[in-house]
Amino acid sequence: KAGVTQTPRYLIKTRGQQVTLSCSPISGHRSVSWYQQTPGQGLQFLFEYFSETQRNKGNFPGRFSGRQFSNSRSEMNVSTLELGDSALYLCVSSWGGMNTEAFFGQGTRLTVV
Amino acid sequence: DAKTTQPPSMDCAEGRAANLPCNHSTISGNEYVYWYRQIHSQGPQYIIHGLKNNETNEMASLIITEDRKSSTLILPHATLRDTAVYYCIVRVRFGNTPLVFGKGTRLSVIA
């Protein structure tokens, strides 16, 4: 079966712009989580969506937001981009939540210039 | 914060067993030990998990001490493709808690 699909794979944006990243989970999975990975901070949890509702949220500013659609696809948005937002953004798919087997996508590499 | 302690790096000769240790001295009775790995520029990949018994699958074996305060992930015959960062994570099996990653161990398999 198809894995977790993230688009785009690479993105370059200018400081102050906003960006939307997309994630299609594995078919049948209802939970989508997002992580940010940077060399300095490592992997950090952003938020989790389950059946279109945000169920968990990490410690990130309100510029980071997300949503989930009825088909379980998810998007995350970052507004007013800062240089420090440059990172690999990873989407995680699981059927019942992160305590069930979690499958990571390949990530979107965002560079803010 | 991560509840685990791992060495920052390890080397292993190709074809030999790679033994990656993890300390989790504050683990609770309902918390499992999970292992993930991340090959360069890819998303983390699930390897194995366990509660208190030793576990084995096609990728690796997990040995958990009797007091559950530490564990070892064993890759029985390491290959160059096993070069990656390995993360040991403790978390409850049921509920809605996110995976909390520490810095992991960077394993280098050397030819």
Contacts between the chains, C-beta under 8 A, distances in Angstrom:
chain1	res1	chain2	res2	distance
A	4	B	43	7.5
A	33	B	98	6.3
A	42	B	101	5.9
A	42	B	102	7.4
A	42	B	103	5.9
A	42	B	104	8.0
A	43	B	44	7.3
A	43	B	87	7.9
A	43	B	99	8.0
A	43	B	101	3.9
A	44	B	101	7.9
A	45	B	98	4.2
A	45	B	99	7.2
A	45	B	100	7.1
A	48	B	96	7.2
A	48	B	98	6.3
A	50	B	96	7.6
A	55	B	96	5.6
A	56	B	96	6.0
A	56	B	97	7.7
A	56	B	98	5.7
A	58	B	98	7.2
A	90	B	43	5.1
A	90	B	44	7.5
A	92	B	43	7.9
A	92	B	99	7.7
A	97	B	95	7.5
A	97	B	96	4.8
A	98	B	96	6.8
A	98	B	97	6.6
A	98	B	98	5.2
A	98	B	99	5.8
A	99	B	91	6.9
A	99	B	92	6.5
A	99	B	93	5.9
A	99	B	94	5.6
A	99	B	95	5.5
A	99	B	96	6.8
A	99	B	97	6.5
A	101	B	46	6.0
A	102	B	46	6.6
A	102	B	99	6.5
A	103	B	46	7.2
A	104	B	43	3.1
A	104	B	44	4.9
A	104	B	45	7.0
A	105	B	43	5.4
A	106	B	42	6.0
A	106	B	43	5.5
A	107	B	42	7.7
A	107	B	43	5.5
